[in-house]
Amino acid sequence: MAPMGQDEGGKKRKSRADDAEVKRRAKKPKDPQAPKRPASSYLLFQNDVRNELKAKNPGMRNNELLSAIAKLWSEMPQDQKDAYENRNKVLKDRWREEKAAYESGKTDGSAVPVSPISSLRNLHHLTHIL
């Protein structure tokens, strides 16, 4: 067997850390002013159900809670899922509009005020619309 740091032919090989540095691209810095992507329909459901399940089962661990939510989602009829998918569609359309406004303002150098999509995370007011 070859000594540590050498391959079978006796040549020294590069450490894996050196390879990772070469292959890894520099991350593009995220703009904190950019509009945030909306939550998926499943995450909207998860946010609605989590507090209710936690109140009913206060001793339940987080991973068990998430498993129970996933099971509820998978057993949910499609018509109930459609309500969450419609909420997601409304949010996604709004996000696309905000993103387009943000990007058009970004290219000409002027600042475009963008309402944060994070304020839409509490979407209880949208349930009566859909």
Kinemage of the C-alpha trace (Angstrom):
@kinemage 1
@onewidth
@group {chain A} dominant
@subgroup {mainchain}
@vectorlist {calphas} color= white
{ca met a 1} P 0.000 0.000 0.000
{ca ala a 2} L 1.260 3.473 -0.907
{ca pro a 3} L 2.148 5.940 1.845
{ca met a 4} L -0.324 8.679 2.654
{ca gly a 5} L -0.363 11.456 0.049
{ca gln a 6} L 1.034 9.245 -2.731
{ca asp a 7} L -0.805 7.303 -5.386
{ca glu a 8} L 0.010 3.739 -6.467
{ca gly a 9} L 2.694 4.890 -8.952
{ca gly a 10} L 4.636 6.652 -6.195
{ca lys a 11} L 3.730 10.126 -7.429
{ca lys a 12} L 2.463 12.700 -5.003
{ca arg a 13} L -1.132 13.643 -5.527
{ca lys a 14} L -2.835 16.894 -4.771
{ca ser a 15} L -4.880 17.106 -1.637
{ca arg a 16} L -8.631 17.106 -2.085
{ca ala a 17} L -8.818 20.596 -0.608
{ca asp a 18} L -6.719 21.924 -3.507
{ca asp a 19} L -9.071 20.277 -6.026
{ca ala a 20} L -12.136 21.751 -4.317
{ca glu a 21} L -10.715 25.265 -4.456
{ca val a 22} L -10.026 24.959 -8.168
{ca lys a 23} L -13.455 23.521 -9.073
{ca arg a 24} L -15.541 25.794 -6.873
{ca arg a 25} L -16.789 28.918 -8.587
{ca ala a 26} L -16.985 32.187 -6.785
{ca lys a 27} L -20.474 32.781 -5.396
{ca lys a 28} L -22.298 35.748 -6.814
{ca pro a 29} L -23.230 37.998 -3.902
{ca lys a 30} L -26.979 38.196 -3.291
{ca asp a 31} L -28.613 41.582 -3.292
{ca pro a 32} L -30.619 42.041 -0.068
{ca gln a 33} L -32.972 44.392 -1.964
{ca ala a 34} L -33.897 41.706 -4.509
{ca pro a 35} L -37.410 40.270 -4.149
{ca lys a 36} L -37.516 36.905 -2.393
{ca arg a 37} L -38.987 33.839 -4.083
{ca pro a 38} L -42.418 32.897 -2.772
{ca ala a 39} L -42.997 29.801 -0.669
{ca ser a 40} L -44.141 26.651 -2.449
{ca ser a 41} L -47.674 25.365 -2.018
{ca tyr a 42} L -46.362 22.698 0.357
{ca leu a 43} L -44.571 25.295 2.494
{ca leu a 44} L -47.738 27.406 2.630
{ca phe a 45} L -49.596 24.326 3.891
{ca gln a 46} L -46.810 23.522 6.333
{ca asn a 47} L -46.890 27.036 7.790
{ca asp a 48} L -50.668 26.867 8.206
{ca val a 49} L -50.671 23.462 9.886
{ca arg a 50} L -47.504 23.568 12.012
{ca asn a 51} L -48.809 25.681 14.909
{ca glu a 52} L -52.037 23.698 15.102
{ca leu a 53} L -50.186 20.367 15.264
{ca lys a 54} L -47.659 21.737 17.744
{ca ala a 55} L -50.494 22.877 20.030
{ca lys a 56} L -52.146 19.435 19.887
{ca asn a 57} L -48.829 17.595 20.400
{ca pro a 58} L -46.519 19.805 22.492
{ca gly a 59} L -44.021 16.996 23.161
{ca met a 60} L -43.571 16.117 19.503
{ca arg a 61} L -40.037 16.598 18.173
{ca asn a 62} L -39.511 18.762 15.114
{ca asn a 63} L -38.612 15.886 12.779
{ca glu a 64} L -41.730 13.973 13.883
{ca leu a 65} L -43.794 17.094 13.360
{ca leu a 66} L -42.461 17.517 9.819
{ca ser a 67} L -43.130 13.840 9.092
{ca ala a 68} L -46.724 14.227 10.280
{ca ile a 69} L -47.174 17.325 8.103
{ca ala a 70} L -45.735 15.492 5.080
{ca lys a 71} L -48.141 12.613 5.673
{ca leu a 72} L -51.099 15.016 5.923
{ca trp a 73} L -50.032 16.659 2.653
{ca ser a 74} L -49.657 13.352 0.821
{ca glu a 75} L -53.086 12.150 1.996
{ca met a 76} L -54.813 15.470 1.257
{ca pro a 77} L -57.322 15.416 -1.620
{ca gln a 78} L -56.253 17.264 -4.746
{ca asp a 79} L -59.021 19.874 -4.485
{ca gln a 80} L -57.667 20.990 -1.089
{ca lys a 81} L -54.125 21.062 -2.494
{ca asp a 82} L -55.398 23.201 -5.349
{ca ala a 83} L -56.256 25.969 -2.870
{ca tyr a 84} L -52.610 26.099 -1.759
{ca glu a 85} L -51.405 25.866 -5.349
{ca asn a 86} L -53.637 28.819 -6.274
{ca arg a 87} L -52.183 30.849 -3.391
{ca asn a 88} L -48.711 29.925 -4.631
{ca lys a 89} L -49.613 30.958 -8.180
{ca val a 90} L -50.804 34.391 -6.981
{ca leu a 91} L -47.591 34.876 -5.010
{ca lys a 92} L -45.409 33.651 -7.864
{ca asp a 93} L -47.080 36.039 -10.336
{ca arg a 94} L -46.553 38.926 -7.957
{ca trp a 95} L -42.943 37.889 -7.383
{ca arg a 96} L -42.317 37.797 -11.155
{ca glu a 97} L -43.711 41.321 -11.464
{ca glu a 98} L -41.555 42.556 -8.586
{ca lys a 99} L -38.513 40.796 -10.012
{ca ala a 100} L -39.059 42.325 -13.461
{ca ala a 101} L -39.449 45.786 -11.907
{ca tyr a 102} L -36.343 45.211 -9.794
{ca glu a 103} L -34.248 44.025 -12.739
{ca ser a 104} L -35.388 46.830 -15.033
{ca gly a 105} L -34.506 49.379 -12.365
{ca lys a 106} L -31.198 47.678 -11.752
{ca thr a 107} L -30.037 47.874 -15.376
{ca asp a 108} L -30.507 51.626 -15.789
{ca gly a 109} L -28.940 52.408 -12.428
{ca ser a 110} L -31.980 53.953 -10.769
{ca ala a 111} L -33.368 52.461 -7.608
{ca val a 112} L -36.841 50.961 -7.838
{ca pro a 113} L -38.677 50.548 -4.559
{ca val a 114} L -39.754 46.938 -4.244
{ca ser a 115} L -42.228 45.779 -1.663
{ca pro a 116} L -40.724 42.815 0.148
{ca ile a 117} L -42.350 39.495 -0.672
{ca ser a 118} L -41.589 38.422 2.881
{ca ser a 119} L -44.547 40.525 3.984
{ca leu a 120} L -46.666 38.120 1.962
{ca arg a 121} L -45.551 35.131 3.997
{ca asn a 122} L -48.566 35.614 6.283
{ca leu a 123} L -51.140 34.993 3.621
{ca his a 124} L -54.215 34.468 5.692
{ca his a 125} L -55.789 37.481 3.992
{ca leu a 126} L -55.509 35.763 0.584
{ca thr a 127} L -57.665 32.814 1.561
{ca his a 128} L -60.865 34.834 1.146
{ca ile a 129} L -59.770 35.931 -2.358
{ca leu a 130} L -59.297 32.393 -3.599
